[in-house]
Amino acid sequence: MDVHQLIGIDVDQFYGIEIEEFPAQIAQVALWLMDHQMNLRVSEEFGLYFARIPLRTTPHIVNGNALRLDWNEVLPAERCSFVLGNPPFVGAKFMDDAQREDTRLVFVGIDNAGLLDFVATWYVNAAHYLHGVAPAREREPSYMGASGNNDVTRVAFVSTNSITQGEQVGVLWGWLLAQGVHIHFAHRTFSWSNEAKGKAAVHCVIIGFGLEDRPGKVIYEYDDIKGDPHAVPVANINPYLVDAPDVVLPRRSSPICNVPEIGIGNKPIDDGNYLFTTDEKLAFMAQEPASAKWFRRWLGAAEFLNGIERWCLWLGDCPPAELRAMPEAMKRVQAVKSFRLASKSPPTQKLAATPTRFHVHNIPSSSYLVFPRHSSETRQFVPIGFVAPENLTGDACLMTREASTFHFGILSSSMHNAWIRYTCGRIKSDFRLSADIVYNNFPWPEFPQSSKQNQPTAPVDKSQAAIETAAQAVLDVRAKFQSGDKPATLADLYDPLTMPPELLKAHHKLDAAVDKAYERSGGKKSYKSDAERVAFLFELYQKYTSLLPTDTKGTKRRPKVVTGPAL
């Protein structure tokens, strides 16, 4: 047997682009070395010595900027079977001037492209390549939206998982889907690191795609992001790497369902002049005793979760004569005015005219529901809770004034937490909640009748009542552990290692009640994973939004959802 005739791959079939000269040369050597290793494997399999000596072929590695070159000049797309790579991981806010110029050229015609990480440029260039269009040039986007006729070339990139989360999904994948791109396979988030000095450690995904809508799609799931994946055959893979329809969540100013509006907490823009630790507050009151009644507890995300005491000197309601009688408080007001005037931002300079007021002013007169905007990925449930009106919440939190125990129950459930994990943005790997992407796009369960907010006498659905009862049980268990000589914080209660079994059991009962409520909307009796929950929620989202007007700012004809009486 002449084994040479059985070998169908050689190094000259490999083409590449590398921006640095020395790594470009190393890439050629690496391909020869890999070819040699495969030749040894062939020799072992067939019992015949096989070697390519002398070397007669060479890889085609171009030394250049992959974002400035026309990839078709390196290898025409119709001759290319696979495009693969591990593009640089640089966040949108951390690019240097040269990288920003590269993205400016590549992202021509893409709205809000400034939100995209550097790795997204390779996805855009790949789409151009699949359509046979030169990237990084001003062009007439005549091919935009074409279904594509290149059913040969397939693409796969290792990427930071940020391009499948939060705002970037709508910007990047909204555009890619319009170009006829289909995802063929995907590795969900896994942890990647190298062995180099000062090694990088990032959370990655791998996404394979092309213009052909191929059968046999597969999602590779990781039970442990540092472990091995297992393959799950799926019908479709959407931009959130879920077996669900190809939809992207737009930024919305209002919820798609008839539920309370949500917004950020107070934003002082005060250079810290109105915020105090407990010791600082006591020292200030010693100098200015009359200021005591104007201090209010301040809750940012860290304070809310960890029980940290901080205080705010809220002078927005202080009568002028009383304020002038407090010289130390007046010094703080003057410092805020000077700080705002020194800003380079015209809107901030304008705020100097009202130095006792906040930039964002959100002070409810009754109890309200607080969400920390940032929360650890290790928590099974993002801790949320009701807060008394005497507390001021900062802009590190989201808050809603009209929430009931029903709303608390839905938002504390595994259904909503799965939605958070798949749709929110991230800081490193921790959750970053948003009102316009996560909350306002969340599909709540439907009920046969709806009640207006703030109407305690409205009829209560059986499923709604079950959710309210289970939600109250969660609050009661919390209260039990948050009292006594050593009260637990929310961070203590929701740490996976210290979460009380009693609280976990209460959450499981709440999940059962919430899942039951979703059954009338087509939900399952039980779910094997977050991915299953989110796949169902995307289908429900698609159903709900088909009832909405095309203007995403509108909220007419919202699905009917029982809101329950507000606290």
ZAMARGU-4260 file (C-alpha; in steps of 0.2 Angstrom, whole numbers, plus 5000, padded with zeros to 4 digits):
<rodrens>
0) 5000/5000/5000 | 5007/5017/4995 | 5001/5027/5010 | 5006/5044/5001 | 4991/5042/4990
5) 4979/5042/5006 | 4985/5058/5013 | 4974/5072/5007 | 4980/5087/5018 | 4996/5097/5016
10) 5002/5113/5024 | 5000/5123/5008 | 4981/5122/5011 | 4982/5133/5026 | 4981/5152/5024
15) 4983/5164/5038 | 4985/5183/5043 | 4996/5188/5058 | 4999/5206/5062 | 5017/5203/5070
20) 5031/5198/5058 | 5039/5185/5070 | 5023/5177/5076 | 5019/5175/5057 | 5035/5165/5054
25) 5032/5155/5070 | 5015/5151/5063 | 5023/5143/5047 | 5035/5133/5058 | 5021/5127/5069
30) 5011/5121/5054 | 5026/5111/5048 | 5028/5104/5066 | 5010/5099/5067 | 5011/5091/5050
35) 5026/5081/5056 | 5017/5075/5071 | 5002/5069/5060 | 5014/5060/5049 | 5021/5050/5064
40) 5003/5046/5068 | 5000/5040/5050 | 5016/5029/5051 | 5009/5021/5068 | 4992/5017/5060
45) 4998/5009/5044 | 5015/5002/5050 | 5024/5011/5036 | 5036/5026/5038 | 5029/5042/5031
50) 5038/5058/5030 | 5038/5074/5019 | 5057/5076/5017 | 5062/5087/5009 | 5049/5100/5013
55) 5041/5105/4996 | 5026/5115/5002 | 5024/5130/5013 | 5009/5138/5022 | 5003/5154/5016
60) 5004/5166/5031 | 5002/5184/5027 | 5010/5197/5039 | 4997/5211/5040 | 4982/5218/5049
65) 4967/5206/5047 | 4956/5221/5049 | 4963/5231/5035 | 4966/5217/5022 | 4954/5210/5010
70) 4953/5192/5015 | 4948/5187/4997 | 4965/5193/4992 | 4973/5180/5004 | 4961/5166/4999
75) 4945/5169/4989 | 4930/5164/4999 | 4924/5151/4986 | 4940/5142/4989 | 4939/5142/5008
80) 4932/5128/5018 | 4935/5135/5035 | 4939/5151/5044 | 4945/5149/5062 | 4954/5160/5074
85) 4956/5166/5092 | 4955/5185/5089 | 4961/5198/5102 | 4951/5200/5118 | 4949/5219/5121
90) 4934/5227/5129 | 4925/5241/5120 | 4931/5254/5133 | 4949/5248/5133 | 4955/5249/5115
95) 4969/5260/5110 | 4968/5273/5096 | 4974/5261/5082 | 4961/5248/5087 | 4948/5261/5088
100) 4952/5266/5070 | 4952/5248/5064 | 4934/5246/5072 | 4928/5262/5064 | 4933/5256/5047
105) 4925/5238/5049 | 4909/5244/5058 | 4903/5255/5044 | 4884/5255/5043 | 4882/5247/5060
110) 4872/5257/5073 | 4879/5259/5091 | 4895/5250/5086 | 4904/5259/5099 | 4897/5246/5112
115) 4906/5232/5103 | 4921/5223/5110 | 4936/5222/5098 | 4933/5204/5094 | 4917/5208/5086
120) 4926/5215/5071 | 4931/5198/5066 | 4913/5193/5065 | 4909/5207/5054 | 4924/5204/5043
125) 4919/5186/5042 | 4901/5191/5036 | 4909/5202/5023 | 4920/5188/5017 | 4906/5176/5016
130) 4897/5188/5005 | 4913/5191/4994 | 4914/5209/5000 | 4930/5218/5004 | 4930/5224/5022
135) 4937/5240/5030 | 4932/5251/5015 | 4918/5263/5012 | 4905/5253/5003 | 4887/5253/4997
140) 4879/5239/5008 | 4869/5232/4993 | 4871/5215/4999 | 4864/5218/5016 | 4850/5206/5021
145) 4855/5194/5007 | 4852/5176/5011 | 4869/5172/5004 | 4875/5159/4991 | 4891/5154/5000
150) 4886/5137/5007 | 4904/5131/5007 | 4914/5142/5019 | 4911/5139/5038 | 4918/5151/5052
155) 4922/5148/5070 | 4930/5160/5082 | 4935/5159/5101 | 4928/5175/5109 | 4924/5183/5125
160) 4907/5178/5131 | 4902/5197/5131 | 4896/5196/5113 | 4882/5185/5118 | 4876/5195/5133
165) 4868/5212/5136 | 4868/5226/5124 | 4881/5219/5112 | 4869/5205/5107 | 4857/5218/5099
170) 4871/5228/5090 | 4882/5213/5083 | 4869/5199/5081 | 4855/5210/5075 | 4867/5215/5061
175) 4874/5197/5058 | 4856/5190/5057 | 4851/5203/5044 | 4866/5196/5034 | 4859/5179/5033
180) 4871/5172/5046 | 4866/5156/5055 | 4875/5148/5070 | 4879/5130/5067 | 4887/5125/5084
185) 4892/5134/5100 | 4902/5131/5116 | 4894/5140/5130 | 4904/5150/5143 | 4920/5141/5149
190) 4936/5147/5158 | 4951/5149/5147 | 4969/5153/5152 | 4986/5151/5145 | 5003/5146/5153
195) 5012/5162/5148 | 5020/5174/5161 | 5006/5185/5168 | 4993/5173/5160 | 4976/5179/5155
200) 4961/5171/5162 | 4945/5175/5153 | 4927/5168/5151 | 4925/5162/5133 | 4913/5155/5120
205) 4916/5147/5103 | 4904/5151/5090 | 4903/5142/5073 | 4893/5150/5059 | 4890/5152/5041
210) 4877/5157/5028 | 4869/5140/5026 | 4856/5135/5039 | 4863/5118/5042 | 4854/5104/5051
215) 4862/5095/5066 | 4866/5110/5077 | 4875/5107/5093 | 4877/5117/5109 | 4891/5111/5120
220) 4887/5114/5139 | 4899/5115/5153 | 4892/5110/5170 | 4909/5116/5177 | 4916/5130/5167
225) 4934/5124/5170 | 4929/5106/5165 | 4924/5097/5149 | 4908/5100/5140 | 4894/5088/5134
230) 4886/5090/5118 | 4867/5094/5116 | 4858/5092/5099 | 4847/5107/5096 | 4835/5113/5083
235) 4842/5131/5083 | 4855/5142/5091 | 4851/5160/5094 | 4863/5174/5098 | 4861/5170/5117
240) 4867/5152/5113 | 4850/5145/5118 | 4840/5133/5108 | 4827/5146/5104 | 4821/5157/5090
245) 4833/5170/5082 | 4828/5185/5092 | 4838/5199/5100 | 4832/5209/5114 | 4831/5228/5110
250) 4833/5242/5123 | 4815/5246/5130 | 4810/5261/5140 | 4795/5251/5147 | 4791/5233/5151
255) 4783/5222/5138 | 4771/5217/5151 | 4759/5226/5163 | 4770/5227/5178 | 4778/5241/5188
260) 4791/5252/5179 | 4809/5251/5186 | 4823/5264/5186 | 4839/5267/5194 | 4842/5274/5211
265) 4848/5292/5216 | 4863/5298/5208 | 4871/5313/5218 | 4886/5318/5207 | 4893/5326/5223
270) 4911/5321/5223 | 4907/5312/5239 | 4902/5327/5249 | 4885/5321/5254 | 4890/5303/5258
275) 4897/5297/5275 | 4903/5282/5285 | 4895/5280/5302 | 4911/5288/5310 | 4911/5302/5298
280) 4893/5305/5301 | 4895/5306/5320 | 4910/5317/5318 | 4900/5329/5307 | 4885/5329/5319
285) 4897/5334/5333 | 4901/5349/5323 | 4884/5352/5316 | 4871/5345/5328 | 4856/5352/5318
290) 4861/5341/5304 | 4856/5325/5313 | 4838/5325/5306 | 4844/5327/5288 | 4854/5311/5288
295) 4847/5296/5279 | 4853/5278/5277 | 4862/5276/5260 | 4861/5260/5250 | 4872/5256/5236
300) 4873/5238/5229 | 4887/5234/5242 | 4878/5242/5256 | 4862/5233/5252 | 4870/5216/5250
305) 4883/5217/5264 | 4874/5227/5277 | 4887/5241/5277 | 4882/5257/5285 | 4883/5272/5275
310) 4874/5288/5276 | 4868/5303/5265 | 4866/5321/5270 | 4850/5324/5260 | 4847/5343/5260
315) 4836/5343/5245 | 4821/5346/5256 | 4829/5357/5269 | 4821/5375/5270 | 4833/5389/5265
320) 4834/5397/5282 | 4837/5381/5291 | 4851/5377/5279 | 4860/5394/5281 | 4860/5391/5299
325) 4871/5376/5297 | 4888/5382/5292 | 4896/5365/5290 | 4882/5359/5279 | 4884/5375/5268
330) 4902/5371/5266 | 4897/5354/5258 | 4884/5362/5247 | 4897/5375/5241 | 4909/5360/5238
335) 4896/5351/5227 | 4893/5367/5217 | 4911/5370/5214 | 4914/5352/5209 | 4899/5352/5196
340) 4905/5369/5189 | 4923/5362/5186 | 4916/5347/5176 | 4919/5346/5157 | 4901/5340/5155
345) 4888/5354/5151 | 4874/5345/5159 | 4884/5343/5175 | 4889/5361/5175 | 4870/5365/5173
350) 4867/5355/5189 | 4878/5367/5199 | 4863/5379/5199 | 4854/5367/5211 | 4868/5360/5222
355) 4857/5352/5235 | 4848/5341/5223 | 4854/5325/5215 | 4856/5322/5196 | 4844/5308/5197
360) 4831/5310/5210 | 4821/5294/5215 | 4814/5295/5233 | 4798/5285/5236 | 4786/5289/5250
365) 4782/5271/5254 | 4791/5254/5254 | 4800/5249/5237 | 4809/5235/5229 | 4828/5236/5227
370) 4839/5226/5215 | 4858/5227/5216 | 4864/5231/5198 | 4879/5220/5201 | 4879/5203/5209
375) 4891/5188/5210 | 4889/5174/5197 | 4891/5161/5211 | 4873/5165/5218 | 4859/5154/5212
380) 4847/5169/5216 | 4851/5187/5214 | 4846/5194/5231 | 4832/5208/5230 | 4822/5215/5244
385) 4809/5228/5250 | 4817/5244/5258 | 4808/5256/5270 | 4806/5274/5263 | 4817/5282/5275
390) 4832/5274/5266 | 4839/5282/5250 | 4845/5270/5237 | 4860/5275/5225 | 4862/5272/5207
395) 4871/5256/5210 | 4854/5248/5212 | 4838/5247/5202 | 4821/5251/5211 | 4803/5250/5208
400) 4790/5259/5219 | 4774/5249/5215 | 4780/5231/5218 | 4770/5218/5228 | 4775/5201/5235
405) 4769/5194/5219 | 4782/5204/5209 | 4795/5200/5222 | 4791/5181/5220 | 4792/5181/5201
410) 4808/5191/5201 | 4816/5180/5215 | 4812/5164/5205 | 4823/5152/5196 | 4814/5157/5180
415) 4819/5176/5181 | 4836/5172/5187 | 4839/5160/5172 | 4834/5175/5161 | 4846/5186/5170
420) 4860/5174/5168 | 4858/5173/5149 | 4853/5191/5145 | 4862/5202/5156 | 4879/5210/5154
425) 4894/5206/5164 | 4908/5214/5173 | 4921/5200/5172 | 4910/5186/5176 | 4898/5194/5188
430) 4880/5199/5183 | 4876/5217/5178 | 4857/5219/5178 | 4849/5233/5167 | 4831/5239/5166
435) 4830/5242/5147 | 4837/5224/5142 | 4834/5212/5156 | 4819/5219/5166 | 4809/5227/5152
440) 4810/5212/5140 | 4806/5199/5153 | 4790/5189/5149 | 4779/5187/5164 | 4766/5174/5166
445) 4749/5177/5159 | 4733/5177/5169 | 4715/5175/5164 | 4711/5192/5171 | 4721/5207/5175
450) 4720/5219/5190 | 4725/5237/5190 | 4740/5242/5201 | 4736/5248/5218 | 4719/5240/5218
455) 4719/5228/5233 | 4701/5223/5230 | 4705/5216/5213 | 4701/5197/5210 | 4716/5186/5214
460) 4720/5171/5203 | 4724/5155/5212 | 4741/5154/5204 | 4745/5172/5209 | 4739/5168/5227
465) 4751/5153/5228 | 4766/5164/5222 | 4762/5178/5235 | 4761/5165/5249 | 4778/5157/5243
470) 4786/5174/5241 | 4781/5179/5259 | 4788/5163/5265 | 4805/5167/5258 | 4804/5185/5266
475) 4799/5177/5283 | 4814/5165/5283 | 4825/5179/5278 | 4818/5190/5293 | 4822/5175/5305
480) 4840/5175/5300 | 4842/5194/5299 | 4837/5197/5317 | 4846/5193/5333 | 4864/5198/5340
485) 4873/5193/5324 | 4861/5196/5310 | 4864/5188/5293 | 4867/5199/5278 | 4859/5196/5261
490) 4877/5191/5255 | 4877/5178/5269 | 4860/5171/5265 | 4863/5169/5247 | 4881/5163/5247
495) 4880/5145/5240 | 4891/5139/5254 | 4881/5147/5269 | 4864/5148/5262 | 4852/5141/5275
500) 4843/5125/5270 | 4827/5133/5276 | 4829/5147/5264 | 4834/5136/5249 | 4818/5125/5253
505) 4807/5141/5253 | 4815/5146/5236 | 4811/5129/5229 | 4793/5130/5234 | 4792/5148/5226
510) 4800/5140/5210 | 4786/5127/5210 | 4772/5140/5211 | 4780/5151/5198 | 4783/5137/5186
515) 4764/5132/5189 | 4759/5149/5184 | 4769/5148/5168 | 4761/5132/5163 | 4745/5141/5156
520) 4757/5150/5144 | 4765/5134/5138 | 4778/5131/5151 | 4784/5114/5157 | 4780/5106/5174
525) 4799/5105/5177 | 4815/5110/5169 | 4831/5101/5168 | 4842/5117/5166 | 4842/5136/5165
530) 4844/5134/5146 | 4827/5125/5145 | 4819/5139/5155 | 4827/5152/5144 | 4822/5143/5128
535) 4804/5144/5134 | 4805/5162/5139 | 4811/5167/5122 | 4797/5158/5114 | 4785/5167/5126
540) 4794/5184/5123 | 4792/5181/5104 | 4773/5179/5107 | 4771/5194/5118 | 4781/5206/5107
545) 4771/5201/5091 | 4757/5210/5100 | 4767/5226/5102 | 4769/5240/5090 | 4785/5241/5080
550) 4791/5256/5090 | 4799/5248/5105 | 4796/5263/5115 | 4778/5260/5115 | 4769/5249/5127
555) 4752/5247/5120 | 4743/5231/5120 | 4754/5223/5133 | 4750/5205/5138 | 4738/5204/5153
560) 4748/5201/5169 | 4740/5201/5187 | 4750/5214/5196 | 4743/5212/5214 | 4741/5225/5227
565) 4756/5236/5230 | 4764/5237/5247
</rodrens>
